Amino acid sequence: MRLKFLIKISIFSLLFVSISYGQVEDIQLKNVSDTILNPKRVLKISDPFDGVKTMQKLFPGKIYNLSDHNTFISWNCKSCKPSSFTDVNEVEGDQLFPYGSGVATRLLANIDYSDSKENQFKLLFFNHSYYDADGLQTGRFSGGLIGVAKFAKNGNIWEMRSFQPAVAAFGAFSQAPKPKLVEIGEDQFAFTLLHVNGGAGGPFEGYLYLVAGFEGKYQSILEVPQYQLTNVASINISGFYTVVNDNTKKHFRDIIIKTKGSFDKAAQANDEFEAPIPDEIAAMAKTKKSFNFEIERRFSFKGKSYKMIDKPIVKFTNVK
């Protein structure tokens, strides 16, 4: 189970408390119809496109503008039938959405892009979290549940082409990471998410996820563990990815993941908790005092998701 080491170092549930001046108003819930979850909804927005106003048309609850840029819509749907969505933390289980206690929906990102024919599109991302009377987002091991709407420009009108109220939950403290657009094929766009979590004082381990439209819905089709590692003295890891465009694949092109880092055995004495060491460098970490490393992995789309092909390529430098 990913994040298994977190359970050992965090017996009690850790809460994140954000104190902002002026946030004294109790947040009220507005009941909405279950039609808001209909993926076939029709919505047209006149230019200029306003992300927050568009979000409120999709989730017509009560909007709040608190301090520290804390803008969200508070709503509840008593007639909605909750569905289960994956929370990649795998600590507190799946999320049942819409939440029975109510929902806070925030604008996560508004991404513009164009295809090769100069058609213009927008991807509007939402972050759903549990209702909180103070407008806070809490729960270290609860991810923010992402929703997405895609719009295409037709003259001066933005027409919604697809709508998926919820996909999956990523991140910590009910806050999903910002998605990044990536072209994985000819006019085939997806987005990546860097999911990072960890216990207080322990390693923060990052996973890379690729989410794309597949089989009629957005879903995660690639998970890369040990993409990032921070908050530990003895080892650090940072990753980046590239899409292979060698004209052999029109869609779902191969993806190369490279992770770079360094290891220092002496610094392990300063680690409050044991850090996970990638298998590719484990043997070297047992016999050497310090070194830098680079691990290259290649992933290819197989059936319904990306799988690693071939053996990882590992390079060591500054070995002592």
WOMO-V152987 format. One record per backbone hydrogen bond with DSSP energy under -0.5 kcal/mol. NH is the residue of the N-H (numbers start at 0). CO is the residue of the C=O. Records with the same first field share a line. If there is no record, write none. Layout:
BEGIN
NH=CO, CO
END
This chain:
BEGIN
3=0
5=2
6=2, 3
7=3
8=4
9=5
16=14
17=15
18=16
19=17
22=19
23=21
26=132
29=73
30=28
31=75
35=32
36=33
37=34
38=36
40=37
44=157
46=155
50=48
53=49
54=50
55=51
56=52
57=53
58=54
60=58
61=73
63=71
65=69
69=65, 66
70=68
71=63
72=104
73=61
74=72, 102
75=29
79=76
81=79
82=96
84=94
87=85, 168
89=86
91=140
94=84
96=82, 94
101=98
102=74
103=128
104=72
105=126
107=105, 124
108=124
110=122
112=120
114=118
117=114
120=112
121=150
122=110
123=121, 148
124=108, 122
125=146
126=105
127=125, 144
128=103
130=101
134=131
139=13
141=138
142=140
143=169
144=127
145=143, 167
146=125
147=163
148=123
149=161
150=121
151=158
152=119
153=156
156=153
157=44
158=151, 156
159=42
160=149
161=149
162=38
163=147
166=145
168=85
169=143
171=174
172=138
173=138, 141
174=171
175=173
179=191
181=189
183=181, 187
184=187
185=249
186=184
187=184
188=186
189=181
190=210
191=179
192=208
194=192, 206
195=193
196=204
201=198
203=229
204=196, 202
205=227
206=194
207=223
208=192
209=221
210=190, 208
211=218
213=211, 216
216=213
218=211
220=209
221=209
223=207
224=222
226=205
227=205
228=236
229=203
235=261
236=228
237=259
239=257
241=255
243=253
244=242
245=243
252=183
254=298
255=241
256=254, 296
257=239, 255
258=294
259=237
260=292
261=235
262=290
263=233
264=288
266=263
267=264
268=265
269=266
270=267
280=277
281=277, 278
282=278
284=280
285=281, 282
286=282, 283
287=283
290=262
291=316
292=260
293=314
294=258
295=312
296=256, 294
297=308
298=254
299=306
300=251
301=304
303=301
304=301
305=220
306=299
308=297
312=295
313=311
314=293
316=291
319=289
END
